[in-house]
Amino acid sequence: MNSVNSTQFTSFILSGYTENGPLKYLYFIIVTALYISIVFANTLLIVVICTERSLHKPMYLFLCSLFVNELYGSTALFPAVMTNLMSDVHVVSIIYCYLQIFCLYSYGSIEFSNLAVMSYDRYLAICYPLQYNIIMTPTRVWILVCVIWMCPLAKIIITLSLTIRLQLCGNVIEKVYCDNYLIVKLACSTSDTTVNNIYGLCSMVLSVIIPLIIILYSYIRILTICSKSSIETTQKAFNTCVPHLASLLNFFIGVSLNLLQSRFDRPLQTLPAVLQTILSVYHQICQPLFNPIVYGVRMSQIRQACKNILPVMQRQHNKC
């Protein structure tokens, strides 16, 4: 019976966009300003890390990977949101929708993986300072960077292959961007989604739970070592770890809000539609803007490198 009602859709409707009248121009300006700020801040720090030889160390290379991921995730969301804000028809092709899911889901998984590797790096640097350079060789650093990116991409390819095979009985997605979980909910038969749900749970463990365990273990060990060290050593470790923990907390809160809205929408139904939309994209808007600010402000070497490079860039611009 369900299969009879299924339809071969060629597009999805994003119902998260409401008719805002003249307010859509204000929202467009805000979103555009945020995107420009994100691109500028993350690109600046990528350039600083790549050009400043003193920053060619594992910690900063992992940071560079993090900033590249912020650009990657933001570009998968912001241009589409900006286009839909100015459009009266919020319809996206099925191919573009799956491509956006691939980019946004892999962005989230890469973010957690990157933060986990960064915490492991700090654990080695603080708990095993004498062996750090032996363990964290350039080859191992690049292997870890490849793992950070390749494993999430492979997981999302499997996720999408399981979703594409489903027969759908609807094409309305109740968000401002394409969401894999909401598409799976549109399947005609719940029995067809069993594999999706099982793999989704396994993917959640691999993408979120395991990185969180690595992060918690690393920082518990760091705190244990710091409690037995001098005040100077503790202060140095504290200054290094605070940005990582702040970034993790910010991203985890954003992801939790998104999951709460997608899977348990009743607690948020009483909120205004605009606020619900903001909560659903919080981790994709605030994290790419939060990371370059917190790392740029808290880490003295990055601040100093920015001071060294910006005047040079300004002089080159003036010559041109």
N, C-alpha and C positions, 0 to 999 in steps of 0.2 A: 504493500500500500504506500509506504514511504517512498519507494523508488519511483512509483507512478507520478508522485508530486514533485519529483526533482526536476531541476531545470539546468541547462548548460549556460551558466552566466558568463558574460564576457567582461563584466565590470562590477565594481562594488560601490555602494553609496555610503559616504561618511556622514552619519547623522549627528556627529558631535558638533558640527557647525550650525549655529542658530542664526536667525535673521536679526542682525544687530543694527541695520540701517547705517546712519552716518558713523556709528561707533566702530565699524569695521576699518575705517581709515585710521583711527587712533590705534586699534589693535595691530594693524599692519605696520605702522610707524614703530610701535614698541617692539614687535617681533623682529623687524629689520634692524633696529638699533642693537638688540641683543645679539643677533647673528653677526653683525659687523664687529661688535666688541669681542665675541668669542673667537672669530677668525683672527682678528688682530692680536689678541693676547696670546693665544696658543701658537700662532705662527711666529710671533716675536720670540717666545721662549724656545721654540724649536731651532730657530736661527741662532740664538745665543748659544745653546748647547752644542750645536753642530760646528760653529765657528770658533768658539773659545776652547782652546786645547786643554786648559786646566780643568774643564768640565767633562773631559773624555774619560769618565770613570763609570763603573757599573751603575751606581745609583742614579746618575744623571742620564745615562742611556735608557734606563727603565722609565725615567721621567719623560724623556723624549718620546718613547713609545706611548706613554699615557696621553701626552698632548696630541700626538697624531690621531689617537683613537677619539679624542674629543672632537677634532675636526671631522673625522669620519662619521661619527654619530650625529653631529649637528647638521652636517650637509645632507644626511638622509632624512632629516625632519624639517628643518627651517624653510628651505625653498618650497617644499610642498605645502606647508602651512601658509606661507605668504601668498602662494598662488591661489589656494582655496579661499583665503580670506577675501580676496578681490573678485572671486568668481561667484556667480549665482547658482551654479550647478556643481555640486560637490561629488563628482563621480570620477573614479580612477579605474584605469584598465586593470584587469586581473593580473597581467604580467608585471605592471608597475607595483601593484599591491604586494605581490610576493617578493619582489625585489626590495621594497621598503622593509618588509618583515625581516628579510635576510640581513639587511644592514643594521636595523635597530636592535634585533635580538643578538646578533654577533657583537655589536657595540657593548651591550650590557655584560655579556659573558667575558669579553676581552677586558673590560674594566675590572671585574672581580679578579680575573687571573693576573692582571698587571699589579693590582694592589697586593695580591698574595705573594708574588715574586719580590716585590719591593720590601715587604715585611720580612721575608726570608733573607734578603740581602742585608737588611739592617740587623737582623739576628746574628748573621755570621760576622758582620763588622764589629758588633759590640761584644758578643760572647766569645768569639774566636778571632781577635784582632791580629794575632801573629800568623795564623793560618789563612787569613782572609784572601790575600793575593794569590796564594797557592790554589785555593778552592775556586775562587771567582775569577778564572782566567778569561781572556777575551773570547776564546772559543766557546766556553760555557755560557758566557753572557749572551752571545748571539744565538746559541741553542735555546736558551730560556726565552729570548724574544720571539723566536720562531714558534715555540710551544704556546706562548701567550696568544699568538694570532692564529696559528693553524688549527689547533684543537677546537676552539670555539667555532671557527668557520666550518669545520667538518661536522660538528654537532648540529649546526643550524641547517646544513644541507640535508641531513637526515630528517630533521624536523619538518622541513618544507616538503620533502618527498612523501612523507606520510600524510600531510595536509592536502596536497594537490590531488591525491587519489580519491578523496572523499566526494560523494555526491551531495550537493548543497540544495536546501529548500528555501534559501533566502540569500540576499546579497546586501543587507544593511548592517554596517558596522557602527556600533554606538560609540565612536571615538573620532578624534580629528586626524587619526593616522591608522594605518592598517595594523591589526593585532591578530596574531596567529590563534590565540585562545578563543577569541570571539568568532573567528571563521570556523573553527572546529565545532563551536556551539551551533553553527548553522547547518551542520550535517543532518541529513534526513533520518538517519538511523543511529541511535546511540551505540548499538553493537559495533558499528564500523569505527567508532572512535576509541575503542578499548586500547588498541595498540598505541594510538596517539597519547592517551592519558598515561599509560605505563611508561612510555618513552619520555614524555614530558616530565614525569616525576624523577626518572633517572637523570635526565638532563639537568633538572633543578639541583639535584644532589651534586653532580659534577661541576656545575657552573657557579653555584652559590655556597652550598654547605661545605664542600671540601676546601675551597679557598678561605672561607671563614674560619674553619678549624686551623688551617695553616697560619692565618693571621693571628688568631687568639693565642695559639701555642707560641708563636714567635715573640709576641709582646709580653706574654706571661714570663717567658724566659728572660727577656730583656729587663723587665721590672725586677725580677729576682736578682739578676746580676747587679743592677743599679743600686738596689737596697744594701748591697755589701761593698759598694765602691765609694770613692771620695765624692764630695759635693760637686767638684769640678767635672768629674766624669759623668755624674748623674745629670748635671745641667746640660752638658753637651749631648748626651743621649736624648734627653727630654726635648731639646731644640730640634733634633733630627726627626724624632718620631711623631711629634705633635701634628705636623702637616699631614702625615700619612693617616693617622687616626682620625683627624678632622675630615679628610677626604672620604675615608671609608664610612664614617658615620653619616655624612651628608648623602652619599650614594645609597647606602642601605635604607635610610629613611625614605628617600625618593622611590626606590624600588618597592618598598613595603606599601607605600601609598598607592602605587600603580596596581600592585597585586590585589590590594584591598578593594579598589574600585572595580577591577575586572572580574574578580571572583566572588566578592561579597559586596555588591553595590548598594544594598539596603541601608547600611549606616551612613552613606554619603548622599542618599537621594534627597535629603532635606536641604542640602547645600545648593546655592545658586549655580546655574549651569556653567557660568564662567569660572567659578572657583573649582568646580569638578574637573573642568578641562585643565586648569593650571595644575591641579594635583596629579592628573594623569601624565603630564609631561614634565613634572618637576625634575626628575632625575636626568632628563635629556636636555633641560634648559639650564638648570642651576649648576650641575656638576661640571660641564665644560667651561663655565664662567668662574666657578668656585676654585677649581684646581690651579689655574695659572695665577690667580690672586693669592691664594694661601701659600703656594710654593714660592712665588716671587717675593712675597713679603717676609715669610718666615726664614728662608734659606739665604744666609748672608753671601755665599759664593755666587748665587744666581743674581742677587741684587748688585753685587760688585761687577759681574760680567755685563749686566745690562748697562751700568754706568759707563763701562769701557767701550761698549759697542755702539750705543746710541749716538754719541758725538761723532764717531767715525761715519756712521750712516748719514748723519745730517750733513757732514762736510761733503760726502760723495754726491748727495742730492743737490747741494748748492752748486757744485761744479757742473752738474748736468744742466 
